[in-house]
């Protein structure tokens, strides 16, 4: 849905991919995703510093906030407060540009509480970052079984 929204807004949007390549299986996933995007996309691979890229006047699809937050989380030794502050600061720098932004994220806090401390910490980080982004967004959709539910 996000890709189609971006293409409806601009014939040549930017695809800002935030994945870090953790292993060979994940590398193959990334390659498949890259191949599935057509030539109309400007592809940028950026693990954390989105604001390094000038996107003024463009439509930018950021995929995804979950992987982006993972990069902050692990680089800051699972310190939720530091990771959240760093992600918020970078989000604010990036979105200060005059551009149209579409952020894809995951809602990982809808299930049960994990028995793993690291997972609980990351779930908190992800939930707080999702709230932060949603509070600044003009529109928010929750995808359930491939169906968009408008939240805001």
C-alpha positions as CSV (number, residue, x, y, z in Angstrom):
1,X,0.0,0.0,0.0
2,X,2.8,2.5,0.9
3,X,4.5,1.9,-2.4
4,X,1.3,2.4,-4.3
5,X,0.6,5.6,-2.3
6,X,4.1,6.9,-3.1
7,X,3.7,6.1,-6.8
8,X,0.3,7.8,-6.9
9,X,1.9,11.0,-5.5
10,X,5.0,11.0,-7.7
11,X,6.1,9.1,-10.8
12,X,9.6,8.9,-9.4
13,X,9.6,8.6,-5.6
14,X,12.5,7.8,-3.3
15,X,12.7,4.4,-1.6
16,X,14.7,4.8,1.6
17,X,15.6,1.3,2.8
18,X,16.9,1.1,6.4
19,X,17.8,-2.6,6.7
20,X,21.1,-3.6,8.0
21,X,22.4,-6.8,6.4
22,X,22.7,-9.3,9.3
23,X,23.4,-12.5,7.4
24,X,23.3,-14.1,3.9
25,X,19.6,-15.1,4.1
26,X,18.7,-11.5,4.9
27,X,21.0,-10.3,2.1
28,X,18.9,-12.4,-0.3
29,X,15.7,-10.9,1.0
30,X,17.1,-7.4,0.4
31,X,18.1,-8.3,-3.2
32,X,14.6,-9.6,-3.9
33,X,13.1,-6.4,-2.6
34,X,15.5,-4.3,-4.7
35,X,14.6,-6.3,-7.8
36,X,10.9,-6.0,-7.2
37,X,11.1,-2.2,-7.3
38,X,11.0,-0.8,-10.8
39,X,13.2,1.8,-12.4
40,X,10.8,4.6,-11.4
41,X,12.3,4.5,-7.8
42,X,15.3,6.3,-6.6
43,X,16.7,3.7,-4.2
44,X,18.7,4.8,-1.1
45,X,20.1,2.4,1.4
46,X,20.6,4.1,4.8
47,X,20.8,2.4,8.1
48,X,20.4,5.4,10.4
49,X,21.3,8.8,9.2
50,X,18.3,9.5,6.9
51,X,19.0,13.3,7.1
52,X,22.3,12.8,5.2
53,X,20.1,12.7,2.0
54,X,18.6,15.7,0.4
55,X,15.0,14.7,-0.4
56,X,13.5,18.2,-0.8
57,X,10.6,18.4,-3.1
58,X,10.3,14.6,-3.3
59,X,8.1,11.8,-2.1
60,X,10.0,9.6,0.2
61,X,9.0,6.1,1.4
62,X,11.0,5.0,4.4
63,X,10.9,1.2,4.9
64,X,11.0,0.5,7.7
65,X,11.0,2.2,11.1
66,X,11.3,-1.1,12.9
67,X,14.6,-2.0,11.2
68,X,15.7,1.6,11.5
69,X,15.1,1.5,15.3
70,X,16.8,-1.9,15.5
71,X,20.0,-0.2,14.2
72,X,19.9,2.5,16.9
73,X,18.9,-0.1,19.6
74,X,21.8,-2.5,19.0
75,X,24.4,0.3,18.3
76,X,23.5,1.8,21.7
77,X,23.7,-1.6,23.6
78,X,19.9,-1.9,24.0
79,X,19.7,1.4,25.9
80,X,16.1,2.3,25.2
81,X,16.3,5.9,26.3
82,X,19.4,6.7,24.2
83,X,18.0,4.8,21.2
84,X,14.7,6.6,21.4
85,X,16.4,10.0,21.8
86,X,18.7,9.3,18.8
87,X,15.8,8.1,16.6
88,X,13.6,11.1,17.5
89,X,16.4,13.5,16.9
90,X,17.2,12.0,13.5
91,X,13.5,11.8,12.6
92,X,13.1,15.5,13.3
93,X,16.2,16.4,11.3
94,X,15.1,14.3,8.3
95,X,11.5,15.5,8.3
96,X,12.5,19.1,8.5
97,X,13.0,18.9,4.7
98,X,10.2,20.1,2.5
99,X,9.2,16.7,1.2
100,X,6.3,14.2,1.5
101,X,7.2,11.3,3.8
102,X,5.6,7.9,4.1
103,X,6.9,5.7,6.9
104,X,6.3,2.0,7.1
105,X,6.5,0.4,10.5
106,X,5.4,-2.6,12.5
107,X,3.1,-2.8,15.5
108,X,4.9,-5.4,17.6
109,X,3.3,-4.5,20.9
110,X,-0.1,-6.0,20.0
111,X,0.7,-9.5,21.2
112,X,1.6,-10.9,24.5
113,X,4.4,-9.7,26.7
114,X,7.7,-11.4,25.8
115,X,9.6,-13.4,28.4
116,X,12.8,-12.0,26.9
117,X,14.1,-8.8,28.4
118,X,15.7,-7.5,25.2
119,X,12.5,-8.1,23.3
120,X,10.5,-6.2,25.9
121,X,12.9,-3.3,25.7
122,X,12.7,-3.2,21.9
123,X,8.9,-3.5,21.9
124,X,8.9,-0.4,24.2
125,X,11.2,1.5,21.9
126,X,9.3,0.6,18.8
127,X,5.9,1.5,20.4
128,X,7.2,4.9,21.6
129,X,8.8,5.7,18.2
130,X,5.6,4.7,16.4
131,X,3.6,7.0,18.7
132,X,6.1,9.8,18.1
133,X,5.8,9.5,14.3
134,X,2.1,9.1,14.4
135,X,1.6,12.2,16.5
136,X,3.4,14.2,13.7
137,X,1.7,12.5,10.8
138,X,-1.2,13.8,8.8
139,X,-2.5,10.3,8.1
140,X,-1.9,7.0,9.8
141,X,-3.0,3.6,8.6
142,X,-2.9,0.2,10.3
143,X,-2.7,-2.7,7.9
144,X,-4.5,-5.9,9.0
145,X,-4.5,-8.9,6.8
146,X,-3.6,-6.7,3.8
147,X,-6.5,-4.3,4.6
148,X,-5.9,-0.6,5.5
149,X,-7.6,0.7,8.5
150,X,-7.4,4.5,8.8
151,X,-6.4,5.5,12.3
152,X,-5.9,9.2,11.7
